[in-house]
Amino acid sequence: MSHRQRLLGIAALLLATSGWGGMFLVGKGVLHHVEPAWFTLIRYSISALLFVLLILPRGAAPWRKLRQHAGPLALRGFAGFGIFSVMLLAGLAHSVPSHGAVIMATTPMTTQLLRWALDGVRPSRSTLVTTALSLLGVAIVSGLLFGTASSGESTLFGDAVAFVGTLGWVWYARGAVRFPELDVIEYTALTVLASWPLLLAMALGSTLLGWSHVPSAEGLRLSWQALLYVGLVSSAISVLAFNYGARTLGAVTGTAFINFVPVSALLMSAALGRLPTVSEAAGMAMVIGALLIHTALSRKASAPAPARIAQPPQNARNYSTCGTASS
């Protein structure tokens, strides 16, 4: 790998994590005007347009794959984009942006636990320890331990809703291996397109049941810039940038950069004037530290073992010794 390729990979991953960190800050304000179900439909309608432009040059092949796997792709997309987004936004409405970013950063280790439960792949002892440390940090950040958030209100309910929502994203990410004929762009684009009718049905159904309200024209006018940011940057560009960086630098390095989503959200929040409390800073440090330790150990475990120098057979060494002595 050239130095230029490595720098581009790092830049792409930083772009992705910054876009995701900014989503929590921007999305908090939008929720005053657009409720989670409609917010989700709008953001993925915007990203769907971009993904259509990306796969159009590929001709008819992606559309054949979409027809062939429409049902499974729709379900995976609905879990990753519908359930995850709605629950994350609903949790964010009762929490603060930095908490949502911390909870999102726990998804790599949640994936390991689900692999244990569903596939029987038992995580290592170090994974279990770092997961426990990470979840303890989330409990501290949420105010479950050592007091409440700086707003004076407990964010436990919102943080719990957001954490459960991340399971939808984990299930979506696990589905990528079930479609080996789809590359990164195709899997992302086709799951968005296949699940869009389900996202529309969810928004309309929640409105008919009285759980949600159609955003007003005034609400859309006040939040269109934020919606455009979340739809293009957080829901499309950041995903593609992350996939490029992970493919360039490796999956382990890509996962490590997810650790910096709460860092970027925290820095942006501090720049806007909201400084974290001592308990929030301590909890975030525990989560980020646990994730970094987990990533470092995963990288060490996945590193190829050093090649051993081949030794001649015992009888060959004896033959050589005897031959030298006899000469």
C-alpha positions as CSV (number, residue, x, y, z in Angstrom):
1,M,0.0,0.0,0.0
2,S,1.4,3.4,-1.0
3,H,1.7,6.3,1.5
4,R,-0.9,8.2,-0.6
5,Q,-3.4,5.3,-0.4
6,R,-3.0,5.1,3.4
7,L,-3.5,8.8,3.8
8,L,-6.7,8.7,1.7
9,G,-8.0,5.8,3.8
10,I,-7.4,7.6,7.0
11,A,-9.0,10.8,5.6
12,A,-12.0,8.8,4.5
13,L,-12.5,7.2,7.9
14,L,-12.1,10.6,9.7
15,L,-14.7,12.0,7.3
16,A,-17.1,9.1,8.1
17,T,-16.7,9.4,11.9
18,S,-17.1,13.2,11.8
19,G,-20.2,12.9,9.7
20,W,-21.7,10.4,12.1
21,G,-20.7,12.5,15.1
22,G,-22.3,15.6,13.6
23,M,-25.5,13.7,12.9
24,F,-26.3,13.5,16.6
25,L,-25.9,17.3,17.1
26,V,-27.8,18.2,14.0
27,G,-30.5,15.6,14.5
28,K,-31.3,16.8,18.0
29,G,-32.6,20.1,16.7
30,V,-34.5,18.5,13.8
31,L,-36.6,16.5,16.2
32,H,-38.3,19.6,17.4
33,H,-39.9,19.9,13.9
34,V,-39.8,16.4,12.4
35,E,-40.6,13.2,14.4
36,P,-38.4,10.1,14.2
37,A,-40.5,8.0,11.7
38,W,-40.7,10.9,9.2
39,F,-37.2,12.0,9.9
40,T,-36.0,8.5,8.9
41,L,-38.1,8.4,5.7
42,I,-36.8,11.8,4.6
43,R,-33.2,11.1,5.3
44,Y,-33.2,7.8,3.4
45,S,-35.2,9.2,0.6
46,I,-32.4,11.7,0.1
47,S,-29.7,9.1,0.3
48,A,-31.6,6.8,-2.0
49,L,-31.4,9.4,-4.8
50,L,-27.6,9.5,-4.4
51,F,-27.3,5.7,-4.4
52,V,-29.4,5.5,-7.6
53,L,-26.9,7.8,-9.3
54,L,-24.1,5.6,-8.1
55,I,-25.5,2.3,-9.5
56,L,-26.9,3.7,-12.7
57,P,-23.6,3.5,-14.5
58,R,-23.4,-0.2,-13.7
59,G,-26.3,-1.0,-16.1
60,A,-29.0,-3.6,-15.5
61,A,-26.9,-5.9,-13.2
62,P,-27.7,-4.3,-9.9
63,W,-31.5,-4.1,-10.7
64,R,-31.5,-7.8,-11.5
65,K,-29.9,-8.5,-8.1
66,L,-32.5,-6.2,-6.4
67,R,-35.3,-8.2,-8.0
68,Q,-33.7,-11.5,-7.1
69,H,-33.1,-10.6,-3.4
70,A,-35.8,-8.0,-2.8
71,G,-37.4,-9.6,0.3
72,P,-34.3,-10.3,2.3
73,L,-32.7,-7.0,1.3
74,A,-35.8,-5.1,2.4
75,L,-35.8,-6.8,5.8
76,R,-32.1,-6.2,6.4
77,G,-32.5,-2.6,5.3
78,F,-35.6,-2.0,7.4
79,A,-33.7,-3.3,10.5
80,G,-30.6,-1.2,9.7
81,F,-32.3,2.0,8.5
82,G,-35.8,1.8,10.0
83,I,-35.6,0.2,13.4
84,F,-32.1,1.5,14.1
85,S,-32.7,5.1,12.9
86,V,-36.2,5.5,14.6
87,M,-35.1,4.1,17.9
88,L,-31.8,6.1,17.8
89,L,-33.7,9.3,17.1
90,A,-36.4,8.5,19.7
91,G,-33.7,7.9,22.2
92,L,-31.9,11.1,21.2
93,A,-35.2,13.0,21.9
94,H,-34.8,12.0,25.6
95,S,-31.0,12.2,25.8
96,V,-28.1,14.3,24.5
97,P,-26.0,13.9,21.3
98,S,-22.8,12.8,23.0
99,H,-24.6,9.9,24.7
100,G,-26.0,8.7,21.4
101,A,-22.5,8.8,19.9
102,V,-21.1,6.8,22.8
103,I,-23.8,4.1,22.4
104,M,-23.3,3.9,18.7
105,A,-19.6,3.2,19.4
106,T,-20.4,0.0,21.3
107,T,-21.8,-1.8,18.2
108,P,-18.5,-3.6,17.4
109,M,-18.5,-5.4,20.7
110,T,-22.3,-5.9,20.6
111,T,-21.6,-7.7,17.4
112,Q,-19.2,-10.1,19.1
113,L,-21.8,-10.9,21.8
114,L,-24.5,-11.6,19.2
115,R,-22.1,-13.9,17.3
116,W,-21.7,-15.8,20.5
117,A,-25.5,-16.1,21.0
118,L,-26.5,-16.8,17.4
119,D,-23.5,-18.5,15.9
120,G,-21.8,-20.1,18.9
121,V,-18.6,-18.2,18.3
122,R,-17.5,-17.6,21.9
123,P,-15.6,-14.3,22.3
124,S,-12.3,-14.2,24.1
125,R,-12.0,-13.4,27.7
126,S,-10.5,-10.0,26.8
127,T,-13.6,-9.2,24.7
128,L,-15.9,-10.0,27.6
129,V,-13.8,-7.8,29.9
130,T,-13.7,-4.9,27.5
131,T,-17.4,-5.3,26.8
132,A,-18.2,-5.1,30.5
133,L,-16.0,-2.0,30.9
134,S,-17.7,-0.4,27.9
135,L,-21.2,-1.1,29.2
136,L,-20.2,0.3,32.6
137,G,-19.1,3.4,30.9
138,V,-22.4,3.7,29.1
139,A,-24.2,3.3,32.4
140,I,-22.2,6.2,33.9
141,V,-22.7,8.4,30.9
142,S,-26.5,7.8,31.0
143,G,-26.7,8.8,34.7
144,L,-27.6,5.3,35.9
145,L,-24.6,5.5,38.1
146,F,-23.2,8.5,40.0
147,G,-25.9,11.0,39.2
148,T,-27.7,12.4,36.2
149,A,-26.6,14.2,33.0
150,S,-25.7,17.9,33.0
151,S,-29.2,18.8,31.9
152,G,-30.5,17.8,35.3
153,E,-32.7,15.1,33.9
154,S,-32.0,11.4,33.7
155,T,-31.3,10.2,30.2
156,L,-31.5,6.5,31.1
157,F,-34.7,5.9,29.1
158,G,-33.5,7.5,26.0
159,D,-30.1,5.9,26.2
160,A,-31.7,2.4,26.7
161,V,-34.0,2.9,23.6
162,A,-31.0,4.0,21.5
163,F,-29.0,1.0,22.7
164,V,-31.7,-1.5,21.8
165,G,-31.9,0.2,18.4
166,T,-28.3,-0.5,17.7
167,L,-29.2,-4.2,17.5
168,G,-31.0,-3.5,14.3
169,W,-27.8,-2.0,12.8
170,V,-25.8,-5.0,14.0
171,W,-28.3,-7.4,12.3
172,Y,-28.1,-5.3,9.1
173,A,-24.3,-5.4,9.1
174,R,-24.2,-9.1,9.7
175,G,-26.4,-9.6,6.6
176,A,-23.6,-8.4,4.2
177,V,-21.9,-11.8,4.3
178,R,-25.2,-13.5,3.2
179,F,-24.9,-11.7,-0.2
180,P,-21.4,-12.4,-1.5
181,E,-22.4,-11.4,-5.0
182,L,-23.0,-7.8,-3.8
183,D,-20.1,-5.5,-3.3
184,V,-20.1,-2.7,-0.7
185,I,-21.9,-0.1,-2.8
186,E,-24.5,-2.5,-4.1
187,Y,-25.3,-3.9,-0.7
188,T,-25.7,-0.4,0.8
189,A,-27.6,1.0,-2.2
190,L,-29.9,-2.0,-2.7
191,T,-30.9,-2.3,0.9
192,V,-31.8,1.4,1.0
193,L,-33.9,1.0,-2.2
194,A,-35.5,-2.3,-1.2
195,S,-36.5,-1.0,2.3
196,W,-37.8,2.4,1.2
197,P,-41.4,1.1,0.8
198,L,-41.3,-0.3,4.3
199,L,-40.0,3.0,5.7
200,L,-42.8,4.8,3.9
201,A,-45.4,2.3,5.3
202,M,-43.9,2.8,8.8
203,A,-44.2,6.6,8.6
204,L,-47.8,6.4,7.3
205,G,-48.8,3.7,9.7
206,S,-47.5,5.5,12.7
207,T,-49.3,8.6,11.6
208,L,-52.6,6.7,11.2
209,L,-52.2,5.2,14.6
210,G,-51.6,8.6,16.2
211,W,-48.0,7.8,17.2
212,S,-46.5,10.3,14.8
213,H,-47.5,13.5,12.9
214,V,-46.7,14.6,9.4
215,P,-44.2,17.4,9.5
216,S,-45.6,20.8,8.7
217,A,-44.4,23.0,5.9
218,E,-43.0,25.4,8.5
219,G,-41.1,22.6,10.3
220,L,-39.6,21.4,7.0
221,R,-38.6,25.0,6.2
222,L,-36.8,25.4,9.5
223,S,-35.0,22.1,9.3
224,W,-34.4,21.4,5.6
225,Q,-30.7,22.2,5.8
226,A,-30.2,19.8,8.7
227,L,-32.3,17.1,6.9
228,L,-30.1,17.6,3.8
229,Y,-27.0,17.2,5.9
230,V,-28.2,14.0,7.5
231,G,-29.5,12.6,4.3
232,L,-26.4,13.2,2.2
233,V,-23.5,13.3,4.6
234,S,-24.5,11.0,7.5
235,S,-26.7,8.5,5.6
236,A,-24.7,8.3,2.3
237,I,-21.3,9.9,2.1
238,S,-20.2,8.8,5.6
239,V,-21.2,5.2,4.8
240,L,-19.4,5.1,1.5
241,A,-16.3,6.8,3.1
242,F,-16.2,4.3,5.9
243,N,-16.5,1.4,3.5
244,Y,-13.7,2.8,1.3
245,G,-11.4,3.4,4.4
246,A,-12.2,-0.1,5.8
247,R,-11.4,-1.7,2.5
248,T,-8.2,0.3,2.1
249,L,-6.8,-0.1,5.6
250,G,-8.6,-3.3,6.7
251,A,-11.7,-4.1,8.7
252,V,-9.9,-3.9,12.1
253,T,-8.6,-0.4,11.5
254,G,-12.0,0.6,10.2
255,T,-13.7,-0.6,13.3
256,A,-11.1,1.3,15.4
257,F,-12.2,4.5,13.9
258,I,-15.8,4.0,15.1
259,N,-14.3,4.7,18.5
260,F,-13.9,8.3,17.5
261,V,-17.5,8.9,16.7
262,P,-18.2,10.0,20.4
263,V,-14.9,11.9,20.4
264,S,-16.0,14.0,17.3
265,A,-19.5,14.5,18.8
266,L,-18.0,15.6,22.1
267,L,-15.6,18.0,20.5
268,M,-18.4,19.5,18.3
269,S,-20.7,19.8,21.3
270,A,-17.9,21.5,23.4
271,A,-17.3,23.9,20.5
272,L,-21.0,24.8,20.6
273,G,-20.8,25.6,24.3
274,R,-22.0,22.4,26.0
275,L,-19.1,21.0,28.1
276,P,-19.5,17.4,29.5
277,T,-19.8,16.8,33.2
278,V,-17.2,14.9,35.1
279,S,-19.2,11.7,35.1
280,E,-19.9,12.0,31.4
281,A,-16.2,12.5,30.6
282,A,-15.3,9.6,32.8
283,G,-17.9,7.3,31.2
284,M,-16.8,8.3,27.7
285,A,-13.2,7.7,28.6
286,M,-14.1,4.2,29.8
287,V,-16.0,3.3,26.6
288,I,-13.3,4.7,24.3
289,G,-10.6,3.0,26.3
290,A,-12.4,-0.3,26.2
291,L,-12.9,-0.1,22.5
292,L,-9.3,0.8,21.8
293,I,-8.1,-2.1,23.9
294,H,-10.5,-4.4,22.2
295,T,-9.4,-3.3,18.8
296,A,-5.7,-3.6,19.7
297,L,-6.2,-7.1,21.0
298,S,-8.2,-8.1,17.9
299,R,-5.5,-6.8,15.6
300,K,-2.9,-8.7,17.5
301,A,-5.0,-11.9,17.4
302,S,-5.6,-11.5,13.6
303,A,-1.9,-10.8,12.8
304,P,-0.2,-13.7,10.9
305,A,2.1,-15.8,13.0
306,P,5.8,-15.3,12.1
307,A,7.1,-18.0,9.8
308,R,9.3,-20.5,11.4
309,I,12.6,-21.4,9.8
310,A,12.4,-24.9,8.5
311,Q,14.7,-27.3,10.3
312,P,16.2,-30.3,8.5
313,P,15.0,-33.7,9.6
314,Q,16.9,-35.3,12.5
315,N,18.4,-38.0,10.3
316,A,19.5,-35.4,7.8
317,R,21.4,-33.5,10.6
318,N,23.0,-36.8,11.7
319,Y,24.0,-37.7,8.2
320,S,25.5,-34.2,7.8
321,T,27.4,-34.5,11.0
322,C,28.7,-37.9,10.2
323,G,29.6,-36.9,6.8
324,T,31.6,-34.0,8.0
325,A,33.4,-36.1,10.6
326,S,34.3,-38.8,8.1
327,S,35.7,-36.3,5.7
